[in-house]
């Protein structure tokens, strides 16, 4: 058993599984705080604004309740060229 919020190699949160609600020792669905976190809701609302978060409403409705949270979009990065493209560029 790892202490809560301890450093770990991978932190993977399961947010939703359809409209299923589940409470087990190691798993709660939907994620118990996802409806309070703009950093979770904004991307969800962008791809599925009508997505229902059981017990809380739609992703977009929940996001509106997080208006006091500040998010900053990172600049888009260009994908690195494939290694073969680098070879072609340096040979030319």
N, C-alpha and C positions, 0 to 999 in steps of 0.2 A: 504494500500500500504506500503510495506516494502522498506526502502532505499536500493539501490544497494550495494551489498557486505556486508550487515549487518549480524550479527550473526543470525543463524537460526538452528532449530532442524534437518532439512534435506535439503540437497542441491542436487537436482536431475536434471541433464541436459539431455534433449532429444537431441541426436546428429544427428541422421538420421531417415528418414522414407522412405526407398527405395531410389529412385532418386528424390523424390519430393522436390521442392523448394517452400518455403512458408515464407511470412513475414506478421505477425500480430502484434498487440500491445504487447502481452506478449509472443510471440513465433516466432522464426526464425529457419527455417530448410533449409539446414543443420545448425548446431550450428555455429554461425558466426566466431568463433576463433578456432574451432577444428583442422583445417588444420595447425595451427601454434603451436600446443601443443604436444610435444613428449610424454607426460604422457598419452595422449588420443590415439595417433596414434600407439604407440608401441604395446599395447595389441590388438588393432584392426588389425594391420598388421600381428600379430602372428596368429590370427584366420581367417582372411580374407584379405590377402595381396592385392587382386585385387578389393576389395571393392571400389566403386566409390564414391568420395565426390564431389557432383555436383558443377561444377565451378572451381574445383581445381585438379582433377585427382584421382589417386588411393591412398589408404592409404599408401602404400609403397613409392610411389613417394613423397607424402607430408612429410613422415617421413625422407626421405633423405635430405629434405630442412631444417630440424630441427637438423642437425648434431651438431650444437653448443650448444644444450641443454644437460645437464648431467642428466642421470637417474641412480638410483641405485636400483637394484632388491633386495627386502627384502628376507632374508632366508626363506625357506619353513618351515612352522610349522607343527608339527604332530598333527592330530586331537586328542582331548581329548578322553580318553576311556569312553565308556558308563558307567553310574552309576552302572549297574549290573555287569560289568566287574571289577569295583573297589571292589565291595562286594565280588566277587569270589576270587580276589587276596588277599584281607585281611583275608578271611576265611581260606585260604590254608596254 
